[in-house]
Amino acid sequence: MRFACHHLAQRFPITGIVENLPDGRVRLVIEGEREPIAEYLEALRHVAPGHLHAIESFESAPSSEFTNFSIRRGEVY
């Protein structure tokens, strides 16, 4: 799922990360304008319908931490 999220993100003017969580969920942190983010999430629903069970979203001020969209690896749980 992380690779599909990452690959799809390359088509949108967004930045952020995708990572696996210890409970099996996938976490996306996305920064950008509201419309491209909404378009990305809609496209993601079509790319992985069998793997996507729910999307929870939270809005916050951008951190400007990200310069691109990447897969976060190396987390040890």
C-alpha positions as CSV (number, residue, x, y, z in Angstrom):
1,M,0.0,0.0,0.0
2,R,2.9,2.4,0.8
3,F,4.2,2.0,-2.7
4,A,0.8,2.7,-4.3
5,C,0.4,5.8,-2.2
6,H,3.8,7.0,-3.0
7,H,3.5,6.3,-6.8
8,L,0.2,8.1,-7.0
9,A,1.4,11.1,-5.0
10,Q,3.9,11.9,-7.7
11,R,1.0,13.0,-9.9
12,F,-0.1,15.7,-7.5
13,P,1.5,18.9,-6.1
14,I,1.6,17.5,-2.5
15,T,4.3,16.6,-0.1
16,G,4.4,14.3,2.9
17,I,5.1,10.7,4.0
18,V,3.4,7.3,4.0
19,E,4.4,4.7,6.7
20,N,3.2,1.5,8.2
21,L,1.9,1.6,11.7
22,P,2.4,-1.3,14.2
23,D,-1.3,-2.2,14.1
24,G,-1.3,-2.8,10.4
25,R,-2.8,0.6,9.3
26,V,-1.0,2.9,6.9
27,R,-0.4,6.5,8.0
28,L,-0.3,9.3,5.4
29,V,0.8,12.8,6.3
30,I,0.0,15.1,3.4
31,E,0.7,18.8,2.9
32,G,-0.4,21.0,0.1
33,E,-3.4,22.9,-1.1
34,R,-6.9,21.6,-0.1
35,E,-8.0,20.8,-3.7
36,P,-5.0,18.7,-4.7
37,I,-5.1,16.8,-1.4
38,A,-8.8,16.0,-2.0
39,E,-8.1,14.9,-5.6
40,Y,-5.3,12.7,-4.3
41,L,-7.5,11.0,-1.7
42,E,-10.2,10.4,-4.3
43,A,-7.7,8.9,-6.7
44,L,-6.4,6.7,-3.9
45,R,-9.9,5.3,-3.4
46,H,-9.9,4.2,-7.0
47,V,-6.4,2.8,-7.0
48,A,-6.7,0.6,-4.0
49,P,-10.4,0.0,-3.3
50,G,-9.9,-3.5,-1.9
51,H,-7.2,-2.4,0.5
52,L,-8.8,0.9,1.7
53,H,-11.3,0.3,4.5
54,A,-11.5,3.8,6.0
55,I,-9.9,7.2,5.7
56,E,-9.6,9.4,8.8
57,S,-8.5,13.0,8.1
58,F,-7.4,15.8,10.3
59,E,-6.5,19.3,9.2
60,S,-3.7,21.3,10.8
61,A,-1.3,24.1,9.8
62,P,1.4,22.9,7.4
63,S,4.7,22.1,9.1
64,S,6.8,22.7,6.0
65,E,8.7,19.7,7.2
66,F,8.5,17.9,3.8
67,T,10.1,18.8,0.5
68,N,8.7,15.8,-1.4
69,F,6.5,12.8,-0.8
70,S,8.4,9.8,0.5
71,I,8.0,6.4,2.1
72,R,9.1,6.4,5.7
73,R,11.1,3.3,6.6
74,G,13.2,2.0,9.4
75,E,10.6,2.3,12.2
76,V,11.0,-0.4,14.8
77,Y,8.0,-1.3,16.9
